[in-house]
C-alpha cells in the first residue's frame, strides 16, 4: 500500500501542478481523484507491490495522468516535469 499511495500521490501532484489554474483547491481536487489516474505501470499484486519491469513500461509514451513531462515551461504557475523510471521506483524530476 505504501508504494501504491506514493505512486498515486506522485501522479496526482503531477496533474495538480500541470494545471494552469494551480491553487490549493485544484490541487486538493486533483489529489482526490485517484480513480482517474493511469496506474497501469504499477503491479498491485498482494505482498508483491512494485513497479513492473522497466522493459514492460510503454517506451516513448506519455502517461495519461501526466501529459506534461518536460521542464520547458516559461509560463507562470505552469509545472512540467520529467518522469524517470528506476528499477524499483519512479521519480518526478
Secondary structure, 3 states (H helix, E strand, C coil): CHHHHHHHHHHHHHHHHHCCCCCHHHHHHHHHCHHHCCCCCEECCCCCCEECCHHHCCCCCCCCCCCCCCCCCCCCCCCCCCEEECCCCEEEC
